[in-house]
């Protein structure tokens, strides 16, 4: 009878279904996060680029190709070059000149003929604000009916379907805004003398479908009339006149040759949906090719030697690229740190499985199994679980984040699956490359590491120190992007290897004096904690890397929040601000104090028209009540000052608004104003005609009442009567209700809230998306670090349980068992916590000189608070350290409690080497 051999994979999965399910969950979750990361990057970078292009004016982002009729052509040839068919052929040539990845939105693109100069009209019925005749711009765009709705009349036509340079009567359409402003209607006739008089009859009124779209941005006058000023001598009042647009039929373009200089134009609008952040370099190359490269040369050959291309899209792309380049290193730090911690967890999971099956694998090797065959079987049984789990995680990422590239996510999921599949076979091959008769006790680690391990560790430390030194010298910029991304890992590797080597030394030194203590718990805990092995490097590396990422991430997010709060505070001056041009009603402060959340209301009178008599330069003057205003400045941190220094002198008049123009008032000034006037006395003419005499006694960079670099603050009681009445109210409070404040203010003034101002700074998906990705990466890194700590404790759990069982047979109580495990875990948890705080602080100090948080905090690079620097966040250092201690102690106590419930008989077996 032939023996039947059970399949290895099926047998192993049935023997340990819980371990297989746990591995599947870990691989699926890690693969999902790894695949989601590049897709999230693609989504928010694409959204940021599209928003940057869509928010820019259409005449800036569009590519305008223009060409005048070639000089020297006869009239017939010039007329033919302006007809619809040659223009359409030129449009196709222009489209062919645009290279990928720049995609043209043909629906919003346009072409046609327009006059380069406006032509004055002698019609008296056209509005003349200062007596100058209105002027008209003539244009013959293609596709007017597709981009406008007809409101009245009909679209223009050409009699006989063909016009020439000798044509003198034309039809035109005008937009609703042009008709309303210039008093036109269907049937109006406009005479245009020019080089040859044209008579243009308005046949229809149209409404643009998308007034802000690219079609109507070729010349804004065609959409909306413009009130312009005629040039004149300096200082003399310049008269104004209206300029409007007349939209001719496409077939009427040749008639413009006899009235004004004309050009052919082709305006290409980029398709926002086809823009991708990953194609930024290609987009810049495509734009440059059309402006001054091979694309322009093709236009010279196919359209006209006089063709010229202009666009502002390259400036938009440059601004976006600068913003993305500044934000990229911050996201790379979080990605590398979280990825390293996740990889460590996968390796530890394979190592834990190998340790649990150490006796089984040693027996197989003793019975003749080869290392290659053993590793192959382990790879097969792991792949059966990991590959479907990795595919499931990839599918979940694709469903959760659609609209991004597949290949980066696929490679990320494959990498995770490969690490999960190879961790157990490689660990087993390394541990069982030699056949062993028996297995050593796991806690009996050698006090001296092998020379090979020492050399390897020294090599890694030296390389990491060299990379850190290069990063310190270069900073976070100057081509050090890869080193910036690896900063948490580099610092974590150095700290992990150093701590693993150093922390057992003082513990072994304390073990001998501890023997003199009463009881065996303390000496035994120190003796066990002093033993170390190479297996502690991975969990320590995971913890320290997670510490560094959390500290760096907390510092980044905290710095961004501080910059936003500071900028909003500078813009508003308090938690809320109510202001008006004229004086506010006297009862308004009382009504605002009754609004929910309002604690204090500070009245300020700001005179923005105050001027110095010598040069007439405007200088904002704020009249305040010194006590209340000083308290507000102290609370907000905007130029705090002692109230007594600003109080008016006794000879400045009595009572509110009873000051004399000759009495000298002490003033608080900005540095620019203080440098201008020094400590001398100077006079200021107020908006109501009064005069105030001031002397600067205090200098502050900021003040709540006035936003800017030039300001003066004085005691309002010392100003002449009626000067600087309260027109600004600064509110302090918590959770202010914007609706209640606006209802209380009514139409008396405009309400600005600090919270609303803060929300308006981060307006790009590139900024908000990077912040969300960073937060998610820090959270994932923290979760994997906690899992690494649990795996580290779980790998030694059987040995600790057997130890407690042996000691319990010798009389150890349950309370002593809990103390033993807790004391044993503390000497390892404390160095990890302290080392994490040190590595986090070192990473922040290392990267802070080269990282500016302004770009991720503000909507523009011009920050009102200056450079937003990266500073260490104490909470980001303290919270992870405390969490590690609590988790370690909690797991040790829980294991001691559970072992006490199981009893010694369940843990001890004959021949058990634990």
C-alpha positions in Angstrom: 0.0 0.0 0.0 1.5 3.3 -1.1 1.7 6.1 1.6 -0.3 9.2 1.0 1.5 12.5 1.8 -0.7 15.4 2.8 0.0 18.6 0.9 2.3 20.9 2.9 0.4 24.2 2.4 -3.0 22.8 3.2 -1.7 21.1 6.3 0.0 24.2 7.6 -3.0 26.5 7.0 -5.3 24.0 8.7 -2.9 23.7 11.6 -2.6 27.5 12.2 -5.7 29.3 10.7 -5.4 32.2 13.2 -1.9 33.0 12.2 -2.8 32.8 8.5 -5.8 35.2 9.0 -3.6 37.6 11.0 -1.0 37.7 8.2 -3.7 38.2 5.6 -5.1 41.2 7.4 -1.7 42.7 8.0 -0.7 42.3 4.3 -4.0 43.6 3.0 -4.0 46.6 5.2 -0.3 47.4 4.4 -0.8 46.9 0.7 -3.9 49.1 0.7 -2.0 51.9 2.4 1.0 51.5 0.2 -1.1 51.6 -2.9 -3.2 54.5 -1.7 -0.2 56.7 -1.1 0.9 57.4 -4.7 -2.8 57.6 -5.7 -3.4 60.3 -3.1 -0.3 62.2 -4.3 -1.5 62.0 -7.9 -5.0 63.2 -6.9 -4.0 66.3 -4.9 -1.2 67.3 -7.2 -3.5 67.1 -10.2 -6.2 69.0 -8.4 -3.7 71.7 -7.4 -2.5 72.1 -11.0 -6.0 72.2 -12.4 -7.1 74.8 -9.8 -4.1 76.9 -10.5 -4.9 77.0 -14.2 -8.6 77.5 -13.7 -8.2 80.4 -11.3 -5.8 82.2 -13.5 -7.5 84.5 -16.1 -8.3 82.8 -19.3 -6.2 85.3 -21.3 -3.2 84.3 -19.2 -3.4 80.6 -19.4 -4.4 80.5 -23.1 -1.9 80.3 -26.0 -2.5 83.2 -28.4 -1.1 82.8 -31.9 -1.4 85.9 -34.0 -0.2 86.8 -37.5 -0.8 90.0 -39.6 -1.3 89.7 -43.3 2.0 89.4 -45.1 3.3 92.7 -46.4 3.5 93.1 -50.1 0.4 91.0 -50.8 -2.1 92.4 -53.3 -5.6 93.2 -52.1 -7.1 89.9 -53.4 -4.5 87.7 -51.7 -4.9 89.7 -48.4 -8.6 89.2 -48.6 -8.3 85.5 -49.2 -6.0 85.1 -46.2 -8.8 86.5 -44.0 -11.6 84.2 -45.2 -13.0 81.4 -43.1 -11.4 78.4 -45.0 -7.8 79.6 -44.7 -8.4 80.6 -41.1 -9.7 77.0 -40.4 -6.6 75.5 -42.1 -4.4 77.7 -39.9 -6.3 76.6 -36.8 -5.6 72.9 -37.6 -1.9 73.8 -38.2 -1.8 75.6 -34.8 -3.4 72.5 -33.1 -0.8 70.3 -34.8 2.0 72.5 -33.4 1.0 71.8 -29.8 2.9 68.9 -28.4 1.8 66.4 -25.8 1.1 66.4 -22.8 -0.5 69.8 -23.4 -4.1 69.2 -24.6 -6.2 71.9 -26.1 -9.9 72.4 -25.2 -11.3 72.9 -28.7 -14.7 73.8 -27.3 -13.3 76.9 -25.6 -10.6 77.7 -28.2 -11.4 80.3 -30.9 -10.0 82.0 -34.0 -10.8 84.8 -36.3 -9.8 88.3 -37.3 -9.8 91.5 -35.3 -8.7 95.1 -35.6 -5.6 96.0 -33.6 -6.8 99.6 -33.1 -10.1 101.1 -32.0 -11.9 103.4 -34.4 -13.7 106.5 -33.1 -17.4 106.9 -34.0 -19.0 110.4 -34.6 -22.4 109.1 -33.5 -23.8 111.7 -31.0 -26.2 109.1 -29.4 -23.2 107.1 -28.1 -22.4 108.2 -24.5 -19.6 110.8 -24.1 -18.6 111.2 -20.4 -16.2 114.1 -21.1 -17.1 115.0 -24.6 -14.8 112.5 -26.4 -16.4 110.2 -29.0 -16.8 106.6 -28.2 -14.5 104.2 -30.1 -15.2 100.7 -31.5 -13.1 97.6 -31.9 -14.1 95.4 -34.8 -13.7 91.6 -34.7 -14.9 88.7 -36.8 -14.7 85.6 -34.5 -15.7 82.1 -35.6 -18.4 80.2 -33.8 -20.2 83.2 -32.2 -23.5 81.3 -32.1 -21.9 78.4 -30.2 -20.6 80.6 -27.4 -23.5 83.1 -27.0 -27.3 83.1 -26.6 -29.3 85.4 -28.9 -31.4 87.8 -26.8 -32.9 89.9 -29.5 -32.6 90.3 -33.3 -30.4 87.9 -35.3 -26.8 87.1 -35.8 -24.9 89.2 -38.4 -24.6 88.1 -42.0 -22.9 89.2 -45.1 -24.9 90.2 -48.1 -24.2 87.8 -50.9 -22.1 85.7 -48.6 -18.8 87.4 -49.6 -17.2 90.7 -48.5 -14.0 92.4 -49.6 -11.9 95.4 -48.9 -14.3 97.7 -50.8 -17.3 96.6 -48.7 -18.7 99.7 -46.7 -21.8 98.3 -45.1 -21.7 95.5 -42.5 -23.8 93.9 -39.8 -22.7 93.2 -36.2 -23.9 91.8 -32.9 -23.1 93.3 -29.5 -23.2 91.8 -26.0 -25.9 92.7 -23.5 -23.4 94.7 -21.4 -22.2 96.6 -24.4 -25.8 97.4 -25.5 -26.8 98.5 -22.0 -23.7 100.7 -21.5 -23.5 102.3 -24.9 -27.3 102.6 -25.4 -27.5 100.2 -28.4 -30.3 98.1 -29.6 -31.1 95.9 -32.6 -31.3 98.3 -35.6 -28.8 100.9 -34.3 -26.3 102.2 -36.9 -22.7 103.0 -36.1 -20.6 105.0 -38.5 -16.8 104.5 -38.4 -14.8 106.9 -40.5 -11.3 105.2 -40.3 -9.3 105.0 -43.5 -12.5 104.2 -45.3 -15.9 104.9 -43.7 -17.8 101.8 -42.6 -21.4 101.7 -41.7 -22.2 99.0 -39.2 -25.8 98.0 -38.4 -26.5 96.2 -35.1 -28.7 93.2 -35.9 -28.6 91.3 -32.6 -28.0 91.4 -28.9 -26.2 88.3 -27.5 -25.4 87.0 -24.0 -22.0 85.2 -23.6 -22.4 81.5 -22.4 -19.3 81.7 -20.3 -18.2 85.4 -19.9 -15.0 84.4 -18.1 -14.2 81.6 -20.5 -11.3 81.6 -23.0 -13.5 82.4 -26.0 -14.3 85.9 -24.7 -10.9 86.6 -23.3 -9.1 87.4 -26.6 -10.1 91.0 -26.1 -12.2 91.8 -23.1 -13.7 94.8 -24.8 -15.7 92.5 -27.1 -17.5 91.3 -24.0 -17.7 94.4 -21.8 -17.1 98.0 -22.8 -14.1 99.8 -21.2 -14.0 103.4 -19.9 -10.5 104.6 -20.7 -8.6 107.9 -20.1 -7.1 109.9 -22.9 -3.4 110.7 -22.5 -2.6 114.2 -21.4 0.0 116.4 -19.7 1.1 115.2 -16.2 -1.0 116.6 -13.4 -3.9 117.7 -15.7 -7.2 115.8 -15.5 -7.5 113.2 -18.2 -10.8 113.0 -20.1 -12.5 109.6 -20.4 -14.2 107.9 -23.3 -15.9 104.5 -23.9 -14.5 101.7 -26.0 -16.8 98.9 -27.1 -16.8 95.9 -29.4 -18.7 95.0 -32.6 -18.9 91.3 -33.5 -19.0 90.8 -37.2 -19.8 87.7 -39.3 -16.8 85.6 -40.1 -17.3 86.2 -43.8 -17.0 90.0 -43.2 -13.3 89.9 -42.0 -11.9 91.0 -45.4 -13.9 94.3 -45.1 -11.7 95.3 -42.2 -8.7 95.8 -44.5 -9.8 99.2 -45.5 -10.7 100.6 -42.0 -8.0 99.6 -39.5 -4.9 97.4 -39.1 -6.0 93.8 -38.6 -4.5 90.5 -37.4 -5.5 86.9 -37.6 -5.6 85.1 -34.3 -5.9 81.6 -33.0 -6.5 81.4 -29.2 -6.0 77.9 -27.7 -7.4 77.1 -24.3 -5.8 74.3 -22.3 -8.0 71.5 -21.2 -7.9 71.5 -17.3 -9.2 67.9 -17.1 -6.1 66.7 -19.1 -3.6 68.4 -16.8 -1.6 66.2 -14.5 1.0 67.2 -11.9 3.3 64.4 -13.0 3.5 66.0 -16.5 4.7 69.3 -15.2 8.1 69.2 -17.0 6.4 68.0 -20.2 3.9 70.8 -20.0 6.6 73.4 -19.6 8.5 71.9 -22.5 5.3 71.9 -24.7 4.6 75.6 -23.8 8.2 76.6 -24.5 8.1 74.8 -27.9 5.1 76.7 -29.0 6.4 80.1 -27.7 9.9 79.9 -29.1 10.8 76.4 -30.1 10.0 73.8 -32.8 6.3 74.5 -32.6 6.8 78.2 -33.5 9.0 77.1 -36.4 6.3 74.9 -37.7 3.9 77.8 -37.4 6.2 80.0 -39.4 6.3 77.3 -42.1 2.5 76.5 -42.2 0.7 79.6 -41.0 2.8 82.7 -41.6 6.4 83.8 -41.3 5.0 86.6 -39.1 3.2 84.2 -36.7 3.9 85.0 -33.0 2.8 83.0 -29.9 2.3 84.4 -26.4 1.0 82.9 -23.2 1.2 83.3 -19.5 0.7 79.5 -18.9 4.4 79.1 -18.3 4.3 81.5 -15.4 1.4 79.6 -13.9 3.3 76.3 -14.2 6.4 77.8 -12.7 4.5 79.0 -9.7 2.8 75.7 -9.2 6.1 73.8 -9.6 7.7 76.0 -7.0 4.9 75.3 -4.5 5.0 71.6 -5.2 8.8 71.5 -4.8 8.6 73.2 -1.4 5.9 70.8 -0.2 7.4 67.6 -1.6 10.2 67.1 0.9 7.7 67.4 3.8 5.5 64.6 2.4 8.6 62.5 1.5 9.7 62.5 5.2 6.4 61.1 6.3 6.2 58.6 3.5 9.7 57.2 4.1 9.2 57.0 7.8 5.8 55.3 7.7 7.1 53.0 4.9 10.1 52.0 7.0 8.0 51.2 10.1 5.6 49.2 8.0 8.4 47.2 6.4 9.9 46.5 9.9 6.5 45.2 11.0 6.3 42.8 8.1 9.8 41.6 8.8 9.0 41.2 12.5 5.8 39.2 11.6 7.9 36.8 9.5 10.5 36.6 12.3 7.8 35.9 14.9 6.4 33.1 12.8 9.9 31.7 12.4 10.6 31.8 16.1 7.3 30.1 16.9 8.2 27.2 14.5 11.8 27.0 15.4 11.6 23.5 16.8 9.6 22.2 13.9 12.0 23.7 11.3 15.0 22.4 13.2 13.5 18.9 13.3 12.9 19.0 9.5 16.5 20.1 8.9 17.7 17.2 11.2 15.6 14.8 9.1 17.3 15.8 5.9 15.3 18.8 4.6 17.5 21.1 2.5 17.6 24.9 3.1 16.3 25.6 -0.4 13.5 23.1 -0.1 12.6 24.4 3.4 12.6 28.0 2.2 10.5 27.0 -0.9 7.8 25.4 1.2 7.7 28.3 3.5 7.5 30.7 0.6 4.6 28.7 -0.9 2.6 28.6 2.3 3.1 32.3 2.8 2.4 33.3 -0.8 -1.0 31.4 -0.7 -2.0 33.9 2.0 -0.1 37.0 1.2 -0.8 37.3 -2.6 -4.6 37.3 -2.4 -4.4 39.6 0.6 -2.1 42.0 -1.4 -4.5 41.9 -4.4 -7.4 42.7 -2.1 -5.6 45.6 -0.6 -4.7 47.0 -4.0 -8.3 46.6 -5.1 -9.5 48.5 -2.1 -7.1 51.3 -2.8 -8.2 51.5 -6.4 -11.8 51.7 -5.4 -11.3 54.2 -2.6 -9.1 56.6 -4.7 -10.1 56.5 -8.4 -8.7 58.8 -11.1 -5.0 58.2 -10.6 -2.2 56.1 -12.1 -2.3 52.3 -11.7 1.4 51.4 -12.1 2.8 53.1 -9.0 0.1 51.6 -6.8 0.6 48.2 -8.4 4.4 48.3 -7.7 3.8 49.5 -4.1 1.4 46.6 -3.5 3.8 44.1 -5.1 6.6 45.4 -2.9 4.5 44.9 0.2 3.5 41.4 -0.9 7.0 40.4 -1.7 8.3 41.5 1.7 5.6 39.6 3.4 6.3 36.5 1.4 10.1 36.6 1.8 10.3 37.5 5.4 9.6 34.0 6.8 11.6 32.0 4.3 14.7 34.2 4.6 14.5 34.2 8.4 14.2 30.5 8.4 17.1 30.0 6.0 19.3 32.3 8.0 18.5 30.6 11.3 18.7 27.0 10.1 21.4 27.0 7.5 23.2 24.6 9.9 21.7 21.4 11.2 21.4 21.6 15.1 20.9 18.7 17.4 19.2 20.8 20.0 18.0 24.3 20.4 19.5 26.8 22.8 17.6 28.7 25.4 16.4 32.0 23.8 17.1 34.2 26.8 20.7 32.9 27.1 22.1 35.5 24.8 25.8 35.9 24.5 27.1 39.0 26.3 29.5 39.6 23.5 28.3 40.1 19.9 30.1 38.4 17.0 32.8 40.4 15.1 30.8 40.1 11.9 27.8 41.8 13.6 30.0 44.5 15.1 31.6 45.4 11.8 28.2 45.4 10.1 26.7 47.7 12.7 29.7 50.0 12.7 29.5 50.3 8.9 25.8 51.1 9.0 26.4 53.7 11.7 29.3 55.4 9.8 27.3 55.6 6.6 24.2 57.0 8.4 26.4 59.6 10.2 27.9 60.6 6.9 24.5 61.0 5.3 23.3 63.0 8.3 26.4 65.3 8.1 25.8 65.9 4.4 22.2 66.7 5.1 23.2 69.1 7.9 25.5 71.0 5.6 23.3 71.1 2.6 20.0 71.7 4.4 16.7 70.4 3.2 17.1 72.0 -0.2 20.1 72.2 -2.6 19.5 68.8 -4.2 19.3 66.8 -0.9 15.7 65.6 -1.5 16.6 61.9 -1.0 18.5 62.5 2.2 15.6 64.7 3.5 13.2 61.9 2.9 15.4 59.4 4.7 16.2 61.7 7.7 13.9 59.8 10.1 15.3 56.5 9.1 18.9 57.6 9.3 18.5 59.1 12.7 16.5 56.0 13.8 19.2 53.6 12.6 21.9 55.4 14.4 20.0 55.7 17.6 18.7 52.0 17.5 22.1 50.5 17.0 23.7 52.7 19.7 20.9 52.1 22.2 21.0 48.3 21.6 24.7 48.3 22.4 24.7 50.7 25.3 21.5 50.2 27.4 22.5 46.7 28.7 25.8 48.0 30.1 24.4 50.0 33.0 21.8 47.3 33.7 24.5 44.7 34.0 26.4 47.1 36.3 23.4 47.5 38.5 22.7 43.8 38.6 25.5 43.1 41.1 24.5 45.7 43.7 20.9 44.7 43.3 21.6 41.3 44.6 22.0 42.8 48.1 18.3 43.9 48.0 15.7 41.9 49.8 13.7 39.6 47.5 14.5 38.1 44.2 12.2 40.2 41.9 14.5 43.2 41.5 17.8 41.4 40.8 16.0 38.9 38.5 14.3 41.7 36.5 17.6 43.6 36.1 19.5 40.4 35.1 16.9 39.5 32.4 16.6 43.1 31.1 20.4 43.2 30.8 20.4 40.4 28.2 20.1 41.6 24.6 20.3 40.1 21.2 20.1 41.3 17.6 16.4 40.7 17.5 15.8 43.9 19.5 17.2 46.1 16.8 14.1 45.9 14.5 11.4 46.8 17.0 13.7 49.6 18.4 14.2 50.9 14.8 10.5 50.9 14.2 9.8 52.7 17.5 12.5 55.3 16.9 11.6 55.9 13.3 7.9 56.3 14.3 9.0 58.7 17.1 11.0 60.8 14.6 8.2 60.9 12.1 5.6 61.8 14.8 7.8 64.5 16.2 8.6 65.9 12.8 5.0 65.6 11.7 3.7 67.2 14.9 6.2 70.1 14.4 5.1 70.6 10.8 1.4 70.5 11.6 2.0 72.7 14.7 4.1 75.2 12.7 1.5 75.4 10.0 -1.3 75.9 12.5 0.7 78.6 14.3 1.5 80.4 11.0 -2.2 80.4 10.1 -3.3 81.7 13.5 -0.6 84.4 13.5 -1.5 85.5 9.9 -5.2 85.6 10.7 -4.5 87.5 13.9 -2.4 90.1 12.1 -5.1 90.6 9.4 -8.0 90.9 11.9 -6.3 92.3 15.0 -8.4 90.3 17.4 -10.8 87.4 17.3 -13.3 89.5 15.3 -13.3 93.0 13.8 -16.2 95.3 12.9 -15.2 98.3 10.8 -16.7 101.0 8.7 -15.5 104.1 6.8 -17.5 106.5 8.9 -18.2 106.5 12.6 -20.0 103.4 14.0 -23.3 103.8 15.9 -22.8 104.5 19.6 -25.0 101.6 20.7 -23.2 99.0 18.5 -20.6 98.0 21.2 -23.3 97.1 23.7 -25.2 95.0 21.1 -22.0 93.1 20.2 -21.2 92.4 23.9 -24.5 90.5 24.1 -23.5 88.2 21.2 -22.5 84.6 22.1 -18.8 84.2 23.0 -17.9 87.9 23.2 -15.9 88.9 26.3 -14.4 92.2 25.4 -15.1 95.0 22.8 -12.3 97.6 22.3 -13.2 100.8 20.4 -10.7 102.4 18.1 -10.9 105.4 15.8 -8.7 104.9 12.7 -8.0 108.0 10.5 -6.6 106.6 7.2 -6.4 110.1 5.7 -4.2 111.7 8.3 -1.3 113.4 6.5 2.0 115.1 7.4 1.9 118.8 6.4 5.4 118.8 4.8 4.9 116.1 2.1 1.2 115.3 2.3 1.9 111.6 2.7 -1.0 109.6 4.3 -0.2 108.0 7.6 -2.8 105.8 9.4 -3.5 107.2 12.9 -5.4 105.1 15.5 -7.0 106.9 18.4 -7.5 104.5 21.3 -8.3 104.4 25.0 -4.8 103.4 26.4 -5.9 101.0 29.1 -8.3 98.9 27.1 -6.1 98.9 24.0 -2.9 98.0 26.0 -4.8 95.0 27.5 -5.9 93.9 24.0 -2.3 94.2 22.6 -1.1 92.2 25.6 -3.7 89.4 25.0 -3.0 89.1 21.3 0.8 89.6 21.5 0.6 92.3 18.9 2.9 95.0 20.2 2.2 94.9 24.0 3.0 98.2 25.8 2.4 99.8 29.2 -0.8 101.9 29.1 0.7 104.8 31.1 3.3 105.5 28.4 0.5 106.4 25.9 -1.8 108.3 28.2 -2.2 112.0 27.2 -0.4 114.6 29.4 -2.5 116.8 31.7 -1.9 119.9 29.5 -3.4 118.1 26.4 -7.0 119.1 27.4 -9.6 117.7 29.6 -12.3 115.1 28.8 -12.8 113.1 25.7 -12.0 114.8 22.4 -11.0 118.0 24.2 -7.3 118.0 23.2 -5.4 120.9 21.8 -3.5 120.9 18.6 -0.5 122.5 20.3 -0.2 119.9 23.2 2.3 117.2 22.4 0.7 113.7 22.5 2.9 110.6 23.1 2.5 108.1 20.2 3.3 104.5 19.5 4.7 104.0 16.0 5.9 101.3 13.6 9.7 101.0 13.0 9.4 102.7 9.6 7.5 105.7 11.0 9.9 105.9 13.9 12.9 105.9 11.6 11.3 108.7 9.6 10.4 111.1 12.5 12.8 110.0 15.2 12.1 111.4 18.6 11.4 114.9 17.4 8.0 116.6 17.6 5.9 116.7 14.4 2.5 117.7 13.4 -0.2 115.6 11.6 -3.2 117.0 9.8 -6.3 114.9 10.4 -9.1 114.0 8.0 -11.5 116.6 9.6 -9.0 119.4 9.2 -7.7 119.4 12.7 -4.1 119.2 13.7 -2.4 116.9 16.2 1.2 117.4 17.6 2.9 114.1 18.3 6.2 112.7 19.6 7.0 109.0 19.3 7.7 107.4 22.6 7.1 103.7 21.8 8.1 101.6 18.8 6.3 98.3 18.0 6.4 96.1 14.9 2.7 95.3 15.0 -0.5 96.7 16.5 -4.0 95.3 16.5 -5.9 98.3 15.0 -3.9 98.8 11.8 -2.6 96.2 9.4 0.6 97.3 7.7 4.1 98.7 8.2 3.1 102.3 8.8 0.9 103.4 11.7 0.6 105.7 14.7 -1.4 105.0 17.9 -2.3 107.8 20.3 -4.7 108.5 23.1 -8.0 109.5 21.5 -8.8 111.7 24.4 -5.9 114.0 23.5 -7.1 114.6 19.9 -9.2 117.6 18.9 -12.9 117.2 19.4 -14.6 115.1 16.8 -11.3 113.7 15.5 -11.0 110.0 14.8 -14.4 108.8 16.0 -14.7 105.1 16.7 -15.0 103.3 13.4 -13.3 100.0 14.4 -14.4 97.6 17.1 -12.0 94.8 18.1 -13.7 91.8 19.7 -12.2 89.2 22.0 -13.9 85.9 22.8 -14.2 82.2 22.2 -16.4 80.4 19.6 -17.7 83.6 18.2 -21.0 83.2 16.2 -20.5 84.9 12.8 -24.2 85.0 12.1 -25.0 86.7 15.5 -22.2 89.2 15.0 -23.4 90.2 11.5 -27.0 90.4 12.7 -25.9 92.7 15.5 -23.8 94.9 13.2 -26.4 95.0 10.5 -25.5 97.5 7.8 -23.4 99.7 10.1 -20.1 97.9 9.4 -18.3 95.0 7.9 -17.6 92.0 10.1 -14.3 90.0 9.8 -13.7 86.9 11.9 -10.2 85.5 12.7 -11.5 82.0 12.1 -12.8 82.8 8.6 -9.6 84.6 7.7 -7.6 81.6 8.8 -9.7 79.2 6.6 -9.0 81.4 3.6 -5.3 81.1 3.6 -5.0 77.4 2.6 -6.9 77.4 -0.7 -5.0 75.0 -2.9 -5.6 71.3 -3.0 -1.8 70.9 -3.1 -1.6 72.4 0.4 -4.6 70.8 2.0 -3.9 67.5 0.3 -0.3 67.4 1.5 -1.5 68.2 5.0 -4.0 65.3 5.0 -1.5 62.9 3.5 1.1 63.9 6.1 -1.4 63.4 8.9 -2.4 60.0 7.6 1.2 58.9 7.2 2.0 59.9 10.8 -1.1 58.1 12.1 -0.1 55.0 10.1 3.4 55.1 11.3 2.2 55.4 14.9 -0.1 52.4 14.4 2.6 50.2 12.9 5.0 51.2 15.7 2.5 50.1 18.3 2.1 46.9 16.3 5.9 46.4 16.2 6.0 46.8 20.0 3.3 44.3 20.4 5.0 41.8 18.1 8.2 42.3 20.0 6.5 41.5 23.2 4.6 38.6 21.7 7.8 37.0 20.4 9.0 36.6 24.0 5.6 36.0 25.6 6.0 32.1 25.6 9.4 32.3 27.3 8.1 34.8 29.9 5.0 32.7 30.6 7.2 29.6 31.2 9.5 31.6 33.5 6.5 32.7 35.6 5.3 29.2 35.8 8.7 27.9 37.0 9.0 30.7 39.5 5.4 30.1 40.7 6.3 26.5 41.5 9.1 27.9 43.7 6.7 30.2 45.7 6.5 33.3 43.6 3.1 35.1 44.1 1.0 36.6 41.4 1.7 40.1 42.6 5.5 39.4 42.5 5.0 38.0 39.0 3.3 41.2 37.8 6.1 43.3 39.3 8.8 41.1 37.7 7.4 41.5 34.2 6.8 45.2 34.6 10.3 45.8 36.0 11.8 43.7 33.3 10.0 45.7 30.6 10.8 49.2 32.0 14.6 49.1 31.4 13.9 48.5 27.7 10.9 50.8 27.4 12.6 53.8 29.1 15.6 53.9 26.7 13.2 53.5 23.8 11.1 56.4 25.0 14.1 58.6 25.8 15.8 57.7 22.6 12.6 58.5 20.7 12.5 61.9 22.2 16.1 62.5 21.3 15.8 61.3 17.7 12.7 63.4 17.2 14.4 66.5 18.5 17.5 65.8 16.4 15.5 65.3 13.2 13.7 68.6 13.7 16.9 70.5 14.5 18.5 68.8 11.5 15.9 69.7 8.9 14.5 73.0 10.3 17.2 75.3 8.7 16.2 74.3 5.2 12.4 73.9 5.5 10.0 76.8 5.2 6.5 76.1 6.1 5.1 79.2 4.5 4.2 77.4 1.3 2.1 74.8 3.0 0.5 77.2 5.4 -0.2 80.2 3.1 -2.0 80.5 -0.2 0.9 82.7 -1.4 4.7 82.7 -0.8 4.4 86.2 0.6 3.5 85.4 4.2 2.3 88.3 6.5 4.2 86.6 9.3 7.4 86.2 7.4 9.2 82.8 7.2 7.2 80.1 9.0 10.0 78.1 10.6 9.9 74.5 11.8 10.1 74.3 15.6 10.0 71.4 18.0 6.6 70.6 19.3 6.8 69.3 22.9 3.5 67.4 22.7 4.7 65.5 19.7 7.7 64.3 21.7 6.0 63.6 25.0 2.8 61.8 23.8 4.6 59.0 21.9 7.0 58.5 24.8 4.3 58.2 27.3 2.3 55.9 24.9 5.3 53.5 24.6 5.7 53.3 28.4 1.9 52.8 29.0 1.6 50.1 26.3 4.7 48.2 27.4 3.7 48.2 31.1 0.1 47.4 30.2 1.1 44.4 28.0 3.4 43.1 30.7 0.8 43.4 33.4 -1.9 41.8 31.2 0.4 38.8 30.4 1.2 38.3 34.1 -2.5 38.3 34.9 -3.3 35.9 32.1 -0.5 33.5 33.1 -1.7 33.5 36.6 -5.1 32.4 35.5 -3.7 29.5 33.3 -1.7 28.0 36.1 1.8 26.4 36.1 0.7 22.9 34.8 -0.6 24.4 31.5 2.7 26.1 30.8 5.3 23.5 31.8 5.9 20.3 29.8 8.6 17.7 30.1 11.5 18.5 27.8 10.3 22.1 27.1 13.4 24.2 26.5 11.7 27.6 27.0 
